[in-house]
Amino acid sequence: MNPDDPLLRILACPLDKGRLHLLPPDAPADPDEALYNPRLRRRYPIVDGIPQLLPSSGEQVDEDEHEALLKRMVP
């Protein structure tokens, strides 16, 4: 997914309906893109270019990973 993709402007977290931030690939540890909600500390995968935005698809991240993800977020 491209950071300039207009789809990013309308995608929202299924839990708090807030903005999601694109996390670019971070190979080799995390080769896939994801969308991140820093307010709830939840990461949603992007599989084959399709954001997986079901509440059950998101995963909670711990404090250390949250700090690392904040540095990777595309504004």
N, C-alpha and C positions, 0 to 999 in steps of 0.2 A: 504494500500500500504506500502510496506517495504522500509525503507530509502536506502537499498542497491539494490533495484530493478533496473535493467539495463534500464528499460523504462524511469526512471527519467532523464537519461542522454540525451535522444533524444526528450523528450517533450519540447515544446517551447510555449511561449506566442503567441497567434494568432495575437496580435497587433504589438509588437515590435520584435518578433521572438527571444527574449532573454530567458535565463534560468529561470525556475520556481523552487521554493523551496517548499518542502513538509512541511505542517503544520500538526503535529499529532493531534489526538483528544484532546480536552480540556474540558472534561465533568465537570459539566453539562451545562455550558454556551454554548459550541460549541462541541456537541458530534461527529460531522463528520470531517473527514479529508478534507483537501483542498490543493490546490497548490496556491502559492503566487508569484506575481511579485512585488518586492519592488521598482523597478524603476518607474512603473506606478501606484503603490498602488492599484493593482487589485487582487482580490481573486477569484479563480475558484473552484467550488465544485467538490468533488469526490463522485459520487452516485453509490452505490453497486459495488465499486471498479473500476468504469469507470470514468476517468477524463472528465469533461464537459468543453471543450476548445473552444466553439464557443464564439466569441466576446460578444454576447448578454448574455451568461451565466455568465460572470464575473461581479463582483460587485466592485464598487469603495469604498475604505475605507477612513475614515477621519484620521486626524493627530494622535489623541489619540489611535485609533485602530491600526494604522500603527506601532506606537512605541511598542504596546503590541505584535503584530505579529512578529516583528523583534526578540523578545526574544524567541518566540516559534519555529522559523525556524530551520529545520534540515539542517546542513551544507552539 
